[in-house]
């Protein structure tokens, strides 16, 4: 008596069942939940954009309209009077020179700590030397040191060293206080790079400098760009350091604070001056934003 034949498995049904039960399969609710998320993001973006739009609209309104009505009245047909007088007065008050001074401060104050911190991050990640971990902890611990408590020691150091240039003093101050965060971000990123890549460079006879310059720097562009955004925005928007060390020159933040006048009579010029100062940070952020999240999250989780 022969045994009954075994039915062939239904591969299509089994595959569908496995896909449905797989924990890696995307949930069915994802497509339905995407629209509320998108609408929420659009709402948040709109809310955050309203002040910038208001700043732009108000910068083209004259003094009388600014004093008597809000910027939103231009959408109702009232108080619509486009003028460039505000920008002319702002540029005539020294904002043009301050704009150049701010670029002169922000660009070197961003490049200097990035280069120095990249070297330090490579050393902390791939070079063996006594006290490496303790020195890294010391660097990161400097993040909690307030900027204000260092003004007097830094000023005395400048006097003892004979440093009189306004720009050099501000460059060194910004570079020094930007180094701890730069070392922390770059060390996490560079330390997460595959060890096989570094070892292959050593096998090929590359020195530490060659490995760093030809291999580490190209691979670390996202992290470098992420810190560049932080450092540039900080130095560009800085008011206190520039007010203390910039004796013979002014930057946009100091000039902007002086536009309002001694009695607050020219506060309508603040909108034009503020919009001039915000243009460069927006260009920098949107130009480098594709590296921003990737540079900050890389190295936080080991694969």
Backbone as CSV, one residue per row, in Angstrom:
resi,resn,N_x,N_y,N_z,CA_x,CA_y,CA_z,C_x,C_y,C_z
1,UNK,0.864,-1.194,0.000,0.000,0.000,0.000,0.887,1.226,0.000
2,UNK,0.735,2.038,-1.042,1.640,3.196,-1.190,1.150,4.357,-0.343
3,UNK,2.135,5.170,0.089,1.800,6.344,0.909,1.195,7.431,0.043
4,UNK,0.351,8.228,0.663,-0.293,9.334,-0.070,0.745,10.376,-0.425
5,UNK,0.653,10.921,-1.641,1.650,11.925,-2.053,1.538,13.209,-1.241
6,UNK,2.707,13.777,-0.928,2.763,15.024,-0.137,2.499,16.206,-1.051
7,UNK,1.544,17.063,-0.725,1.253,18.220,-1.590,2.421,19.198,-1.618
8,UNK,2.673,19.767,-2.792,3.772,20.732,-2.949,3.433,22.023,-2.225
9,UNK,4.414,22.604,-1.571,4.142,23.854,-0.828,3.816,24.992,-1.772
10,UNK,2.898,25.795,-1.354,2.524,26.985,-2.119,3.530,28.089,-1.807
11,UNK,4.504,28.252,-2.721,5.605,29.193,-2.451,5.104,30.627,-2.381
12,UNK,4.129,30.975,-3.207,3.638,32.347,-3.201,2.967,32.686,-1.883
13,UNK,2.169,31.711,-1.377,1.474,31.956,-0.113,2.454,32.034,1.037
14,UNK,3.461,31.093,1.045,4.446,31.093,2.125,5.263,32.375,2.124
15,UNK,5.658,32.843,0.929,6.462,34.070,0.844,5.681,35.274,1.338
16,UNK,4.417,35.308,0.943,3.592,36.432,1.388,3.416,36.417,2.893
17,UNK,3.253,35.196,3.460,3.089,35.086,4.905,4.341,35.523,5.637
18,UNK,5.523,35.101,5.104,6.780,35.480,5.745,6.999,36.986,5.680
19,UNK,6.679,37.578,4.500,6.863,39.016,4.382,5.963,39.771,5.336
20,UNK,4.724,39.247,5.502,3.796,39.938,6.401,4.231,39.812,7.840
21,UNK,4.842,38.640,8.183,5.255,38.442,9.569,6.640,38.982,9.851
22,UNK,7.371,39.359,8.836,8.744,39.818,9.040,8.758,41.119,9.820
23,UNK,9.594,41.210,10.844,9.657,42.461,11.616,10.274,43.593,10.823
24,UNK,10.992,43.257,9.720,11.617,44.297,8.922,10.676,44.884,7.891
25,UNK,9.530,44.255,7.695,8.576,44.759,6.702,7.978,46.064,7.198
26,UNK,7.797,47.049,6.312,7.240,48.334,6.737,5.795,48.176,7.176
27,UNK,5.393,48.812,8.250,4.017,48.694,8.727,3.041,49.297,7.735
28,UNK,1.840,48.713,7.714,0.825,49.196,6.792,0.366,50.600,7.154
29,UNK,0.493,50.967,8.424,0.043,52.285,8.841,0.998,53.389,8.425
30,UNK,2.200,53.019,7.901,3.185,54.048,7.568,2.676,54.984,6.492
31,UNK,2.040,54.393,5.448,1.547,55.239,4.365,0.421,56.149,4.827
32,UNK,-0.409,55.621,5.763,-1.513,56.443,6.242,-1.031,57.514,7.209
33,UNK,0.052,57.252,7.927,0.545,58.232,8.884,1.486,59.251,8.291
34,UNK,1.876,59.069,7.038,2.836,59.990,6.453,2.220,61.356,6.176
35,UNK,0.941,61.384,5.774,0.329,62.661,5.457,0.160,63.548,6.679
36,UNK,-0.312,63.036,7.813,-0.340,63.908,9.004,1.033,64.422,9.397
37,UNK,2.059,63.571,9.257,3.412,64.018,9.580,3.850,65.131,8.643
38,UNK,3.577,64.944,7.362,3.965,65.966,6.391,3.217,67.271,6.630
39,UNK,1.950,67.180,6.920,1.183,68.388,7.193,1.695,69.089,8.450
40,UNK,2.071,68.281,9.455,2.627,68.873,10.667,3.947,69.580,10.404
41,UNK,4.792,68.953,9.584,6.072,69.583,9.246,5.863,70.871,8.457
42,UNK,4.934,70.838,7.523,4.644,72.050,6.744,4.151,73.164,7.663
43,UNK,3.315,72.814,8.643,2.811,73.817,9.580,3.947,74.410,10.413
44,UNK,4.850,73.550,10.901,5.982,74.035,11.693,6.883,74.937,10.850
45,UNK,7.144,74.523,9.601,7.989,75.332,8.720,7.343,76.690,8.469
46,UNK,6.026,76.687,8.257,5.333,77.954,8.006,5.429,78.877,9.221
47,UNK,5.262,78.305,10.413,5.335,79.122,11.631,6.720,79.726,11.797
48,UNK,7.764,78.907,11.521,9.132,79.402,11.665,9.501,80.386,10.559
49,UNK,8.812,80.339,9.440,9.134,81.226,8.324,8.451,82.583,8.455
50,UNK,7.345,82.648,9.173,6.595,83.899,9.290,7.458,85.057,9.793
51,UNK,8.261,84.904,10.854,9.083,86.052,11.283,10.059,86.534,10.207
52,UNK,10.630,85.594,9.438,11.556,86.001,8.376,10.825,86.766,7.282
53,UNK,9.637,86.298,6.918,8.836,87.015,5.919,8.459,88.398,6.434
54,UNK,8.060,88.480,7.690,7.724,89.776,8.273,8.914,90.721,8.305
55,UNK,10.086,90.165,8.597,11.303,90.982,8.606,11.600,91.535,7.217
56,UNK,11.437,90.682,6.198,11.699,91.118,4.828,10.704,92.186,4.385
57,UNK,9.416,91.977,4.665,8.400,92.946,4.254,8.602,94.274,4.981
58,UNK,8.855,94.212,6.287,9.019,95.448,7.064,10.261,96.227,6.661
59,UNK,11.260,95.546,6.121,12.490,96.243,5.739,12.280,97.160,4.546
60,UNK,11.189,96.978,3.788,10.914,97.813,2.622,9.826,98.859,2.895
61,UNK,9.405,98.987,4.138,8.376,99.969,4.484,9.025,101.204,5.101
62,UNK,8.424,102.356,4.866,9.036,103.587,5.363,8.784,103.756,6.857
63,UNK,9.353,104.816,7.384,9.330,105.029,8.835,7.917,105.219,9.372
64,UNK,7.113,106.026,8.696,5.772,106.315,9.206,4.885,105.076,9.224
65,UNK,4.932,104.283,8.157,4.116,103.074,8.114,4.573,102.055,9.152
66,UNK,5.866,101.981,9.367,6.380,101.046,10.368,5.898,101.418,11.755
67,UNK,5.771,102.719,12.020,5.345,103.167,13.335,3.834,103.042,13.554
68,UNK,3.059,103.105,12.482,1.598,103.170,12.630,0.864,101.871,12.333
69,UNK,1.499,100.924,11.637,0.792,99.690,11.278,1.774,98.535,11.217
70,UNK,1.231,97.333,11.310,2.054,96.130,11.247,2.383,95.742,9.814
71,UNK,3.391,94.899,9.683,3.842,94.521,8.347,2.792,93.707,7.595
72,UNK,1.904,93.024,8.329,0.909,92.165,7.689,-0.174,92.962,6.954
73,UNK,-0.222,94.259,7.167,-1.233,95.066,6.482,-0.958,95.175,4.977
74,UNK,0.242,94.819,4.529,0.526,94.873,3.090,-0.302,93.843,2.329
75,UNK,-0.726,92.781,3.004,-1.526,91.755,2.338,-2.995,92.149,2.240
76,UNK,-3.399,93.179,2.963,-4.765,93.676,2.874,-4.876,94.901,1.980
77,UNK,-3.759,95.306,1.379,-3.763,96.470,0.501,-3.502,97.766,1.215
78,UNK,-3.355,97.748,2.541,-3.087,98.954,3.306,-1.609,99.033,3.648
79,UNK,-1.106,100.215,3.645,0.277,100.419,4.064,1.300,99.791,3.140
80,UNK,0.964,99.682,1.873,1.912,99.094,0.922,2.667,100.224,0.222
81,UNK,3.914,100.407,0.614,4.732,101.475,0.049,6.177,101.015,0.048
82,UNK,6.597,100.399,-1.059,7.935,99.837,-1.142,8.958,100.956,-1.299
83,UNK,9.990,100.923,-0.473,11.052,101.920,-0.533,12.376,101.272,-0.154
84,UNK,13.448,101.810,-0.714,14.800,101.337,-0.391,15.545,102.311,0.514
85,UNK,14.823,103.282,1.061,15.481,104.280,1.907,16.096,103.660,3.151
86,UNK,15.409,102.663,3.712,15.955,102.020,4.908,17.307,101.385,4.625
87,UNK,17.417,100.674,3.520,18.682,100.031,3.174,19.759,101.067,2.878
88,UNK,19.376,102.162,2.231,20.349,103.222,1.952,20.879,103.830,3.246
89,UNK,19.993,104.060,4.209,20.435,104.625,5.480,21.295,103.645,6.269
90,UNK,20.913,102.362,6.220,21.688,101.352,6.944,23.093,101.224,6.372
91,UNK,23.193,101.146,5.048,24.514,101.045,4.428,25.320,102.316,4.647
92,UNK,24.651,103.459,4.669,25.353,104.702,4.941,25.809,104.836,6.379
93,UNK,25.190,104.079,7.282,25.569,104.125,8.699,26.739,103.206,9.029
94,UNK,27.352,102.599,8.015,28.529,101.765,8.247,28.284,100.283,8.183
95,UNK,27.074,99.859,7.789,26.797,98.432,7.734,27.608,97.740,6.646
96,UNK,27.920,98.450,5.556,28.733,97.840,4.498,30.118,97.460,4.982
97,UNK,30.789,98.381,5.680,32.119,98.077,6.231,32.025,97.003,7.316
98,UNK,30.977,97.073,8.125,30.804,96.061,9.164,30.573,94.683,8.565
99,UNK,29.883,94.630,7.438,29.650,93.362,6.751,30.977,92.735,6.316
100,UNK,31.857,93.535,5.742,33.181,93.035,5.336,33.980,92.601,6.558
101,UNK,33.913,93.381,7.637,34.633,93.018,8.864,34.124,91.698,9.440
102,UNK,32.817,91.479,9.386,32.270,90.231,9.905,32.741,89.039,9.086
103,UNK,32.793,89.187,7.766,33.340,88.113,6.936,34.803,87.875,7.244
104,UNK,35.554,88.956,7.458,36.977,88.829,7.794,37.168,88.116,9.120
105,UNK,36.224,88.279,10.035,36.308,87.601,11.330,35.831,86.162,11.227
106,UNK,34.680,85.948,10.582,34.017,84.643,10.632,34.754,83.570,9.834
107,UNK,35.284,83.906,8.668,35.910,82.876,7.826,37.170,82.304,8.478
108,UNK,38.173,83.127,8.878,39.340,82.533,9.552,38.990,81.893,10.897
109,UNK,38.038,82.490,11.625,37.652,81.927,12.916,36.923,80.607,12.774
110,UNK,36.502,80.269,11.568,35.907,78.960,11.300,36.942,77.977,10.790
111,UNK,37.832,78.431,9.928,38.825,77.543,9.320,39.885,77.118,10.330
112,UNK,40.349,78.051,11.158,41.440,77.748,12.100,41.071,76.618,13.062
113,UNK,39.951,76.696,13.795,39.643,75.584,14.715,39.320,74.282,14.000
114,UNK,38.782,74.337,12.772,38.502,73.099,12.051,39.792,72.358,11.735
115,UNK,40.793,73.064,11.227,42.063,72.417,10.894,42.758,71.882,12.146
116,UNK,42.824,72.714,13.189,43.494,72.280,14.418,42.752,71.114,15.067
117,UNK,41.415,71.187,15.099,40.644,70.119,15.732,40.691,68.835,14.921
118,UNK,40.802,68.930,13.597,40.898,67.725,12.774,42.193,66.973,13.079
119,UNK,43.305,67.692,13.206,44.564,67.049,13.592,44.434,66.389,14.965
120,UNK,43.850,67.121,15.921,43.699,66.571,17.268,42.771,65.364,17.273
121,UNK,41.687,65.418,16.516,40.747,64.299,16.480,41.398,63.052,15.888
122,UNK,42.228,63.226,14.870,42.938,62.073,14.301,43.899,61.473,15.323
123,UNK,44.596,62.343,16.055,45.521,61.840,17.074,44.780,61.088,18.175
124,UNK,43.648,61.630,18.628,42.879,60.960,19.671,42.266,59.651,19.190
125,UNK,42.050,59.506,17.904,41.380,58.328,17.376,42.339,57.217,16.969
126,UNK,43.465,57.554,16.324,44.278,56.540,15.680,45.754,56.574,16.058
127,UNK,46.132,57.400,16.983,47.530,57.445,17.432,47.585,57.049,18.900
128,UNK,48.586,56.247,19.226,48.760,55.788,20.607,49.815,56.645,21.304
129,UNK,49.434,57.254,22.423,50.383,58.024,23.224,49.859,58.059,24.655
130,UNK,50.751,58.220,25.628,50.322,58.187,27.037,49.354,59.321,27.358
131,UNK,48.331,58.991,28.127,47.360,59.986,28.575,46.391,60.439,27.507
132,UNK,46.209,59.643,26.467,45.339,60.063,25.374,43.900,60.258,25.841
133,UNK,43.353,59.310,26.573,41.963,59.400,27.017,41.757,60.546,27.998
134,UNK,42.708,60.736,28.912,42.580,61.815,29.880,42.664,63.184,29.204
135,UNK,43.515,63.303,28.214,43.630,64.566,27.496,42.351,64.859,26.710
136,UNK,41.750,63.816,26.151,40.492,64.020,25.433,39.385,64.453,26.396
137,UNK,39.322,63.843,27.565,38.335,64.241,28.578,38.548,65.696,28.982
138,UNK,39.826,66.105,29.081,40.111,67.503,29.421,39.615,68.450,28.338
139,UNK,39.808,68.077,27.088,39.327,68.905,25.975,37.817,69.048,26.033
140,UNK,37.118,67.932,26.206,35.658,67.973,26.241,35.172,68.741,27.470
141,UNK,35.890,68.630,28.575,35.504,69.350,29.787,35.559,70.855,29.642
142,UNK,36.362,71.346,28.699,36.435,72.787,28.476,35.150,73.362,27.908
143,UNK,34.235,72.494,27.467,32.949,72.967,26.961,32.143,73.692,28.031
144,UNK,32.369,73.357,29.298,31.577,73.948,30.375,32.163,75.255,30.874
145,UNK,33.321,75.669,30.373,33.948,76.910,30.814,33.223,78.088,30.160
146,UNK,32.649,79.002,30.941,31.945,80.145,30.338,32.927,81.078,29.637
147,UNK,32.473,81.645,28.565,33.310,82.580,27.808,33.629,83.828,28.610
148,UNK,32.671,84.266,29.412,32.831,85.540,30.101,33.975,85.530,31.115
149,UNK,34.226,84.380,31.757,35.244,84.340,32.809,36.647,84.384,32.238
150,UNK,36.793,84.228,30.929,38.122,84.189,30.316,38.528,85.513,29.697
151,UNK,37.677,86.518,29.724,38.005,87.774,29.056,39.236,88.446,29.678
152,UNK,39.279,88.542,30.989,40.403,89.218,31.632,41.708,88.445,31.430
153,UNK,41.759,87.111,31.664,43.019,86.398,31.371,43.448,86.493,29.913
154,UNK,42.486,86.415,28.988,42.841,86.508,27.572,43.380,87.900,27.235
155,UNK,42.757,88.936,27.793,43.236,90.303,27.545,44.644,90.492,28.076
156,UNK,44.936,89.978,29.260,46.293,90.075,29.805,47.286,89.313,28.946
157,UNK,46.878,88.160,28.435,47.769,87.387,27.574,48.078,88.156,26.297
158,UNK,47.073,88.806,25.722,47.303,89.596,24.515,48.285,90.737,24.791
159,UNK,48.142,91.367,25.944,49.044,92.469,26.286,50.467,91.961,26.475
160,UNK,50.623,90.821,27.148,51.965,90.276,27.383,52.628,89.817,26.087
161,UNK,51.839,89.319,25.158,52.385,88.853,23.883,52.505,89.961,22.846
162,UNK,51.981,91.133,23.152,52.061,92.246,22.224,51.111,92.144,21.044
163,UNK,50.005,91.446,21.212,49.012,91.300,20.137,48.078,92.500,20.186
164,UNK,48.099,93.312,19.135,47.289,94.527,19.091,46.242,94.514,17.986
165,UNK,46.336,93.621,17.031,45.389,93.578,15.923,44.018,93.107,16.409
166,UNK,42.981,93.864,16.072,41.625,93.472,16.471,41.249,92.114,15.908
167,UNK,41.564,91.889,14.642,41.151,90.654,13.991,41.887,89.444,14.564
168,UNK,43.177,89.586,14.834,43.936,88.468,15.405,43.385,88.102,16.774
169,UNK,43.061,89.102,17.580,42.525,88.832,18.912,41.191,88.096,18.845
170,UNK,40.326,88.505,17.935,39.029,87.837,17.820,39.188,86.445,17.221
171,UNK,40.080,86.282,16.238,40.325,84.951,15.662,40.760,83.964,16.727
172,UNK,41.736,84.373,17.543,42.251,83.461,18.567,41.196,83.150,19.623
173,UNK,40.402,84.153,20.003,39.363,83.917,21.011,38.317,82.942,20.496
174,UNK,37.835,83.156,19.284,36.823,82.256,18.726,37.393,80.860,18.475
175,UNK,38.628,80.802,18.000,39.237,79.491,17.748,39.415,78.715,19.047
176,UNK,39.849,79.403,20.095,40.061,78.721,21.365,38.783,78.175,21.963
177,UNK,37.706,78.938,21.910,36.455,78.477,22.501,35.672,77.580,21.560
178,UNK,36.043,77.521,20.295,35.396,76.589,19.393,36.083,75.235,19.325
179,UNK,37.313,75.147,19.813,38.074,73.910,19.729,37.456,72.736,20.477
180,UNK,36.964,72.891,21.717,36.416,71.710,22.424,35.281,71.037,21.672
181,UNK,34.323,71.811,21.185,33.223,71.213,20.443,33.704,70.591,19.141
182,UNK,34.660,71.243,18.476,35.183,70.707,17.224,35.888,69.375,17.452
183,UNK,36.708,69.296,18.480,37.418,68.052,18.780,36.433,66.946,19.124
184,UNK,35.402,67.272,19.874,34.407,66.261,20.262,33.675,65.714,19.035
185,UNK,33.192,66.604,18.161,32.441,66.158,16.980,33.333,65.366,16.037
186,UNK,34.514,65.893,15.745,35.382,65.260,14.756,35.982,63.963,15.281
187,UNK,36.255,63.890,16.572,36.810,62.652,17.117,35.795,61.521,17.031
188,UNK,34.524,61.826,17.314,33.486,60.798,17.200,33.351,60.311,15.762
189,UNK,33.474,61.216,14.819,33.323,60.828,13.418,34.552,60.076,12.920
190,UNK,35.735,60.652,13.137,36.965,60.019,12.641,37.198,58.681,13.321
191,UNK,36.850,58.570,14.605,37.012,57.306,15.307,36.082,56.217,14.822
192,UNK,34.989,56.582,14.128,34.044,55.592,13.612,34.399,55.098,12.218
193,UNK,35.439,55.655,11.595,35.842,55.190,10.273,36.384,53.771,10.352
194,UNK,36.227,52.972,9.305,36.698,51.580,9.357,38.191,51.476,9.626
195,UNK,38.540,50.614,10.571,39.950,50.423,10.901,40.722,49.826,9.725
196,UNK,40.035,49.036,8.899,40.719,48.405,7.769,41.289,49.447,6.808
197,UNK,40.588,50.583,6.674,41.077,51.629,5.779,42.380,52.221,6.307
198,UNK,42.434,52.462,7.609,43.642,53.027,8.214,44.785,52.020,8.150
199,UNK,44.473,50.756,8.432,45.513,49.733,8.409,46.066,49.533,6.994
200,UNK,45.210,49.596,5.984,45.691,49.438,4.612,46.616,50.581,4.223
201,UNK,46.338,51.782,4.723,47.232,52.912,4.445,48.596,52.697,5.103
202,UNK,48.607,52.137,6.311,49.879,51.853,6.970,50.660,50.788,6.224
203,UNK,49.951,49.774,5.739,50.622,48.720,4.989,51.260,49.279,3.719
204,UNK,50.610,50.239,3.103,51.148,50.849,1.889,52.279,51.825,2.179
205,UNK,52.627,51.999,3.438,53.745,52.862,3.790,53.403,54.321,3.989
206,UNK,52.117,54.647,4.128,51.716,56.042,4.317,52.017,56.489,5.733
207,UNK,52.543,57.699,5.869,52.782,58.266,7.188,51.466,58.760,7.786
208,UNK,51.521,59.177,9.065,50.317,59.691,9.698,49.804,60.930,8.964
209,UNK,50.711,61.793,8.538,50.278,63.009,7.850,49.639,62.666,6.512
210,UNK,50.224,61.751,5.763,49.648,61.353,4.485,48.294,60.683,4.672
211,UNK,48.175,59.843,5.696,46.895,59.193,5.978,45.833,60.220,6.341
212,UNK,46.243,61.179,7.142,45.294,62.216,7.570,44.856,63.079,6.399
213,UNK,45.817,63.557,5.610,45.488,64.544,4.581,44.824,63.922,3.352
214,UNK,45.253,62.735,2.958,44.735,62.127,1.740,43.568,61.180,1.975
215,UNK,43.389,60.737,3.204,42.357,59.743,3.474,41.306,60.264,4.454
216,UNK,41.749,60.762,5.604,40.809,61.146,6.656,40.017,62.392,6.265
217,UNK,40.697,63.396,5.749,40.012,64.643,5.404,38.914,64.424,4.348
218,UNK,39.176,63.721,3.241,38.072,63.496,2.279,36.911,62.702,2.863
219,UNK,37.201,61.749,3.749,36.130,60.952,4.344,35.361,61.709,5.424
220,UNK,35.939,62.787,5.944,35.333,63.510,7.064,34.619,64.782,6.645
221,UNK,34.361,64.934,5.365,33.705,66.154,4.881,32.357,66.406,5.568
222,UNK,31.481,65.404,5.784,30.212,65.691,6.481,30.407,66.259,7.879
223,UNK,31.326,65.698,8.646,31.552,66.208,9.997,32.181,67.589,9.966
224,UNK,33.101,67.812,9.048,33.722,69.133,8.921,32.683,70.182,8.555
225,UNK,31.783,69.835,7.645,30.742,70.782,7.240,29.768,71.045,8.384
226,UNK,29.445,70.021,9.166,28.525,70.201,10.292,29.103,71.167,11.314
227,UNK,30.377,70.999,11.643,30.979,71.936,12.600,31.168,73.312,11.977
228,UNK,31.448,73.373,10.680,31.613,74.670,10.020,30.337,75.504,10.143
229,UNK,29.177,74.846,10.056,27.916,75.576,10.226,27.826,76.145,11.631
230,UNK,28.082,75.311,12.632,28.031,75.779,14.013,28.984,76.944,14.246
231,UNK,30.235,76.780,13.858,31.256,77.775,14.149,31.003,79.068,13.387
232,UNK,30.621,78.963,12.122,30.398,80.183,11.346,29.213,80.972,11.899
233,UNK,28.119,80.284,12.212,26.958,80.984,12.760,27.282,81.627,14.098
234,UNK,28.094,80.946,14.911,28.450,81.510,16.213,29.306,82.760,16.044
235,UNK,30.318,82.693,15.201,31.203,83.838,15.033,30.502,84.987,14.302
236,UNK,29.639,84.659,13.349,28.940,85.718,12.622,27.951,86.453,13.532
237,UNK,27.245,85.733,14.379,26.243,86.330,15.258,26.807,86.796,16.589
238,UNK,28.093,86.639,16.805,28.687,87.022,18.085,28.636,88.534,18.284
239,UNK,28.308,88.910,19.490,28.279,90.332,19.860,29.285,90.653,20.955
240,UNK,29.376,89.778,21.957,30.174,90.086,23.138,31.664,90.098,22.841
241,UNK,32.168,89.051,22.170,33.600,88.990,21.879,34.023,90.148,20.986
242,UNK,33.212,90.447,19.972,33.534,91.565,19.086,33.479,92.896,19.824
243,UNK,32.539,93.047,20.740,32.432,94.292,21.494,33.642,94.506,22.399
244,UNK,34.196,93.421,22.927,35.323,93.533,23.854,36.642,93.734,23.119
245,UNK,36.878,92.964,22.061,38.199,92.954,21.426,38.299,93.807,20.162
246,UNK,37.175,94.100,19.508,37.228,94.922,18.293,37.164,96.395,18.694
247,UNK,38.315,97.020,18.824,38.384,98.406,19.289,38.240,99.385,18.130
248,UNK,38.954,99.135,17.049,38.985,100.063,15.917,38.071,99.647,14.772
249,UNK,37.420,98.515,14.879,36.554,98.019,13.816,35.254,97.510,14.425
250,UNK,34.205,97.519,13.625,32.906,97.041,14.080,32.405,95.949,13.158
251,UNK,31.675,95.005,13.728,31.038,93.937,12.963,29.549,94.220,12.880
252,UNK,28.831,93.366,12.152,27.418,93.654,11.881,26.571,93.662,13.150
253,UNK,26.900,92.816,14.118,26.070,92.773,15.327,26.209,94.051,16.148
254,UNK,27.423,94.575,16.233,27.639,95.824,16.975,26.998,96.991,16.240
255,UNK,27.170,97.037,14.925,26.552,98.105,14.141,25.038,98.039,14.212
256,UNK,24.493,96.833,14.195,23.045,96.663,14.285,22.508,97.188,15.610
257,UNK,23.243,96.968,16.678,22.800,97.462,17.987,22.834,98.976,18.057
258,UNK,23.693,99.610,17.279,23.799,101.064,17.296,22.816,101.745,16.346
259,UNK,22.174,100.987,15.445,21.260,101.583,14.474,20.030,102.186,15.120
260,UNK,19.637,101.675,16.248,18.395,102.124,16.869,18.509,103.556,17.370
261,UNK,19.729,104.075,17.531,19.921,105.438,18.006,20.041,105.505,19.511
262,UNK,20.501,106.627,19.984,20.725,106.787,21.422,19.417,106.814,22.201
263,UNK,18.319,107.221,21.554,17.026,107.300,22.232,15.986,106.373,21.618
264,UNK,16.406,105.460,20.787,15.488,104.516,20.175,14.629,105.094,19.092
265,UNK,15.057,106.209,18.511,14.216,106.872,17.523,14.318,106.255,16.136
266,UNK,15.313,105.422,15.877,15.508,104.850,14.544,15.314,103.337,14.527
267,UNK,14.425,102.851,15.332,14.269,101.402,15.417,13.670,100.814,14.139
268,UNK,13.097,101.653,13.260,12.577,101.140,11.997,13.695,100.654,11.079
269,UNK,14.934,101.091,11.339,16.070,100.646,10.530,16.550,99.249,10.921
270,UNK,16.092,98.766,12.057,16.556,97.457,12.526,16.134,96.335,11.587
271,UNK,14.969,96.476,10.961,14.509,95.408,10.074,15.426,95.261,8.869
272,UNK,15.803,96.382,8.260,16.713,96.326,7.111,18.085,95.826,7.524
273,UNK,18.597,96.339,8.641,19.910,95.890,9.107,19.908,94.431,9.500
274,UNK,18.827,93.980,10.153,18.750,92.574,10.554,18.669,91.660,9.351
275,UNK,17.934,92.084,8.313,17.837,91.222,7.142,19.169,91.139,6.412
276,UNK,19.947,92.204,6.409,21.288,92.149,5.807,22.169,91.168,6.567
277,UNK,22.082,91.179,7.880,22.927,90.291,8.677,22.518,88.832,8.591
278,UNK,21.241,88.564,8.275,20.771,87.175,8.264,20.977,86.501,6.927
279,UNK,21.306,87.252,5.886,21.439,86.658,4.554,22.586,85.651,4.515
280,UNK,23.746,86.027,5.020,24.910,85.142,4.952,24.704,83.854,5.752
281,UNK,24.218,83.891,7.002,23.949,82.629,7.700,22.976,81.722,6.964
282,UNK,21.961,82.289,6.324,21.023,81.456,5.559,21.716,80.782,4.384
283,UNK,22.582,81.521,3.686,23.310,80.935,2.560,24.213,79.806,3.033
284,UNK,24.914,80.026,4.145,25.818,78.998,4.672,25.048,77.761,5.100
285,UNK,23.939,77.953,5.795,23.192,76.797,6.296,22.604,75.982,5.158
286,UNK,21.920,76.640,4.233,21.297,75.903,3.143,22.324,75.329,2.180
287,UNK,23.497,75.946,2.096,24.541,75.405,1.242,25.185,74.151,1.809
288,UNK,25.204,74.032,3.151,25.864,72.890,3.793,24.898,71.974,4.526
289,UNK,23.588,72.239,4.452,22.646,71.482,5.274,22.580,70.002,4.905
290,UNK,22.944,69.638,3.657,22.890,68.222,3.300,23.941,67.413,4.050
291,UNK,24.996,68.088,4.566,25.998,67.410,5.377,25.670,67.466,6.866
292,UNK,24.684,68.305,7.235,24.507,68.647,8.639,24.134,67.436,9.491
293,UNK,23.001,66.810,9.163,22.532,65.680,9.963,23.484,64.501,9.849
294,UNK,23.994,64.254,8.636,24.899,63.119,8.449,26.169,63.316,9.265
295,UNK,26.657,64.546,9.339,27.884,64.784,10.090,27.701,64.683,11.585
296,UNK,26.513,65.047,12.080,26.277,65.009,13.523,25.965,63.597,14.016
297,UNK,25.250,62.817,13.207,24.850,61.481,13.646,25.910,60.424,13.378
298,UNK,26.813,60.654,12.451,27.844,59.655,12.164,28.749,59.483,13.364
299,UNK,29.020,58.251,13.707,29.865,57.958,14.853,29.124,57.803,16.145
300,UNK,27.837,58.175,16.175,27.061,58.053,17.410,26.622,56.605,17.662
301,UNK,26.515,55.813,16.591,26.110,54.414,16.691,27.103,53.551,15.930
302,UNK,27.616,52.559,16.547,28.542,51.653,15.884,27.763,50.635,15.051
303,UNK,28.224,50.438,13.793,27.553,49.467,12.943,27.894,48.053,13.326
